[in-house]
Amino acid sequence: MHVDTAPAGRLAHPRDGRLAPTWAVRAAHLIPLVTLPSGLWRIALVAGVPIGASAFGEPVRLGAGESVYIVSLSLVSELLALLSLGLVQPWGEVLPRWLPLLGGRRVPPAFAVTTAAAGAVGVTLIWGYAAWGVVVKGNDLDFSPAGFALLVACYAPLLLWGPLLLAVTAAYHRRRCRD
């Protein structure tokens, strides 16, 4: 028997309102955490923190445009990672009412699953390719050994982003699209 947990005035779909599995909730909360170290590393680079970064033996000097790009990349990456929480939260089923034009509408499960799966494949390919480049080229920018180790430690968690997102997406699909 389905209990309607929808706000008054809105009819809930029978598959909406089901709780996400505990493992999926934990995985969704882990995704923003695996993107955080690389973002902090980039922000430290922009801030001029001595993190062992060099370009062919010279200290890295960033222009204003590069700095804005790097900080923006960090913020956008973290915001995209935070969107994974929608796969386990009620706002991933019904858009919050405060959103103009779309607030209160049901999120089409096919849209959420397709978008999240494409994102999972995309970040898996991007960070897999980047990791392969590090394996093949190694420390080709001549970072200090400690700086290179810090770079790898901050970027290695990104290899988990795609697989975690794919697993959470599969749980969302099972919960919202199948009985």
Salt bridges, closest charged atoms under 4 A:
ASP16 OD2 - ARG106 NE 2.76
ASP16 OD1 - ARG176 NH2 2.78
GLU93 OE2 - ARG175 NH1 2.48
ASP179 OD1 - ARG15 NE 3.29
ASP179 OD1 - ARG18 NH2 3.26
